[in-house]
Amino acid sequence: MPVQLSLEDARRPSGRGGWRPGAGRKRRPGACSHRARPRFPASVPLHVTLKVIGGLPSFRREAVARVVRAAIAAGGHRGDFRVVHYNVLGDHLHFVVEAARAMALARGMQGLTIRLARRLNALLGRRGKLFAQRYHARPLRTPTEVRNAIRYVLLNGRHHARDRGQVLARGWVDPYSSALWFDGWKAAVRTDAPWLRALAKAGCPTAAPKTWLLQEGWRRGGGSIGVDEVPGPAP
């Protein structure tokens, strides 16, 4: 007579196929989890990372940064979604954003990634998928977390330069980020270089923050940020 197995017996390896330890699709290194995203209140900003597929030239160039600035200016100022800070790295982009709720974040990032993909594909003369996976978003719930995220995003160029053994000049401002328009530096940023004057003249592409944490609360996590600081690993 057939005997119905218990769940525990059904999960036990039998040597005849079926379930076994280590079965299933292997997770690719660096892949984002597809678990449900964490919930967050509208008062909490987020650090968002968007990765690019492999095999493309570095995004750390002015033509790409110009496209990114235009895409943010075109769609980073919705009532329920705002891009407040950004940085363009070689194979990924960092953003600090505000969103009214999870759905607003999803829709805001969907619109932003579509605009970025269309414009960057046109710039690169290619078609098809541009971003490697869905974005990764981390809520920033405390002043210290927000300050660390701002510092990491705006000074990420110095972080990577240190990893390469390169020392950047004092007072250097990352042209591929929103650092020029950040008002929380310990000392005023010099804009005497021609490229900085041109960038300042183009105008700030990001939105002004509305959450207390991004407006002023982050200062309680350690005070103003030095433009020459070198952040450590991702917070």
N, C-alpha and C positions, 0 to 999 in steps of 0.2 A: 504494500500500500504506500502511496506517496506520502511523505511527511513534510509539512510546511516548516520551513526554516525560520528561526528567529532572526531579528536584525543582526544580532551579534554573530550568529553562525554564517549569515549571508556575507558578512564583511570579512570573514576569515579566509585567508588564501587557501585555495584547494589544489593548486598545481595544474589546473585544467583551464587556465584563462580567467577571464572575469576580473574582479577587483584584486588588486595586489598592491603592496607598498610601493610608493613612487609612481603609481600609474597616473595618467592624465597629462595634459599639455604642460610642458615646462614653462615657467615664467622667464621671460627674456630679461637679461640684466638691464636695469634702469627703467623698466616698464612701470607705468602707473597702475595702482590698484584700481579695480573696477567696483570696489565696495561703495556703498552709498556715501556721498560726501557729507562731512559734518555740518550740522545745523549751526546757525549763528544769528545773533540779533543785528539789526540795522546799525547799531552803534559800534560794531566791530569791523575794522578794515581787514583786508586779506592780502597775503603775499602770494602772487600767482606766477607760476613758471610755465613757459610754453617752449617745448623742444622742437627743433627742426630735424627733418630726415637727414640721414647721412649722404655723403657724396656731393654736397653743395659747397660752393666757395664760402669763405668766412663772411658773416653778416657785419663784421666790424669795419664798415666803410661808409662814407658819407652818403652815397647814392641810396643805400639801404636805409640808413637812419632818416633820410629825408622822406622816404616812403612811409616809414613807421610813424614819424611825426604827423604826416598828413592823415594817415589812417586813424590815429588817436584823436586828432582835432576834429575829424569828420564824425566820429561815433563814440568818443570817450566822455561825452557830457550829457548823457541821458539823465532824466530825473531820478531814476532808481539805480543807476550804475555810473560810476565815475572812475576814470584812470587818473590817479594823483601823481604817481611817480613811475618811471620806466627806465630800463637800460637794455641796450642791444648788445649781446655778446656774440661770439663767433658762431655758435650753433644753438643758441637758445635766447629767449627774451624773458626779462623779469618785469613784473608790474606790481605796484601797490595800488589796490582798488578799494572802492566802497560800493556796496550793493545793499539794496533794501531787504533782500531775502535771497534764498538759494535760487529760486527761479529767475530773479533779476540778474544774478551773477551768471547763470547759465546762458540766458539770452544775450546779455551784454558781451560775454566772451565769445559766443557764437558769432555775433555780428562783427566783432573786432577781428576774429580769426579769418572770417570770410573776406573782409576788406583787405587784410594783410596778405592773404594767399593770392587774391586776384592781382593786387598791385605788384607784389614781389615777383610773382610768376611772370608778369608782363615785363618787369625790369630784367629778369634773368633769361627771358626768351624761352620759357618752358611752360609745360602744362602738367596738371595732375596734382597729386598729394604733396603738400609742402611741410606740414607739421607731423611729427612722428607719432604722436599719441594725443589723447585728450589732456588738457591742461591740469596742472596740480595746484590746488588752492589750499592755503593754510590760514585759518582765522588767527588774528593777532588780538589777544584779549586783554593784555596788560600794557601799561606804558613802556615797560622794559622791552617786551616783545616787539612793540611798534617801533621803538627807537632802533633796536637791533636790525629790524627789517629794512628801515629807511637807510641806515648806515651801510648795510650789506648791498642793497640795490644800487644806490648812488655811487658807492666807492668800489664796486665790483671790479672795475678796470685795474685798480691798484692791487686788489687781491690776486688777480690772475698775473699781473706783472711781477709780483713777488714770487709767484710759483715758477715763473720763467727765469728768475734771477735778475730781473730788470728793475732799476730804481727810477721812478718818475720824478720829474721836477717838482719842487715845492710850489704849492698853489695851483698845480695842474687840475683842470676841470675836465671831466669826461665828456667829450662832444657827442657821444652816442647815447647820452642819458639826459634826464631832466635836471641834472645837478645845477645847471646854470640858474634855474628859476627857484631853487630851494631857498627858503628864507631862514633856515635854522642853522646855518654855518656859524662857527665861533667868530670868524672874521669875514668881512665882505669879500666876495669873489672879484678878482680883477678882471676887467673886460677890455684891457687895452690891446690885446692881440686882435688882428683884423678878423680872423675867423670867429672869435667870440663876439665881436661887435656885429658881424653879419648874422650870427645865430640869435643874438638878443633882438636884433631888428626884425627877424622873422616872426617873433612872438612865441609865447608859451603855448604849447599844444595841449597841455594837461588841464584838468579841472581843479578848481580850488576845493580843498577838503571841507566836508560839512560835519564829520564826526568829531567829537571832543578829543578823541585819542590822536587823530591826525592833525588837528588844529593846534593844540597846545599840550594835551595830556602826555605825549611822548617825551616831553622835556623832563617830566618827573622820573623817567627811567634812566637818567644820567646826564641831563643837560644838553646844551648845544653840541654839535658834531664838528670836529676838525676836518677840513677838506683834505688834509694830508694823512689822515688815519688810514690804516690798512685793516680791513675787517678779516676775521678768521673764516672758518667754514660756515656753510649756510646755517642760519639760526633755526 
